[in-house]
Amino acid sequence: MTESRKREHSDLAAPRETKKYIRDFGVFDETTSDGVLVASGRKFHVSKHHLASHSDFFKSMFFKEFDESTKDEIVLENVEAEELQKFLETINGELCIDVLRLSDMWCATTPMNACERFLMRDSKKSRKDIFSIARGYNLQKLKDDLISKANNHAELQSILPNDVMSLDHATMGAILKKFSALTTSHSRNQHAADAPAALNAQQN
């Protein structure tokens, strides 16, 4: 057997390497998937509402009187699977972490700010995970946003790390201010709830 034939035979016998993705849209998730897109023969399980919120094209396709709105699977013509993979990863915030890392390393404020705004607005990650990301890249606006959105002490506690004392002074200040505001609000609500009972007791 010639060397070229040996190499050809070896290439055929070698197992193909499976490409790894940041997120696998080929797996159905009953909590988030309600539609299937097909690109280059590959299926992608997606959330129709999430796609529609990022794309007028998909909003029209899914929620207006188009033939595709009633189909279980929608085949996208002239779209490569890799292109769709990157698009879905981007709108789901999966690529944002990589962009943050490079932006931080290269001191690039524009993409850093764009990622921060995305995490404030559209990310599906948990608040605790987002707070951890914000700490890692010192995204103070994002940390302040998460702290301000806590509706009670339990929600505030849920985003904090185990070692609270490791937080920077600005973040600690924001947490203490929010904790105080929640405590005051809780006391007022409790006082308002107790007032009718106290009034009845006085009348009796």
Secondary structure by P-SEA (a helix, b strand, c coil): ccaaaaaaaaaaabbbbbbbccccccccccccccbbbbcccbbbbbcaaaaaaccaaaaaacccccccccccbbbbccccaaaaaaaaaaaaccaaaaaaaaaaaaccaaaaaaaaaaaaccccccaaaaaaaaaaacaaaaaaaaaaacccaaaaaaacccccccccaaaaaaaaaaaaaaaaaaaaaaaaaaaaaaaaaaac
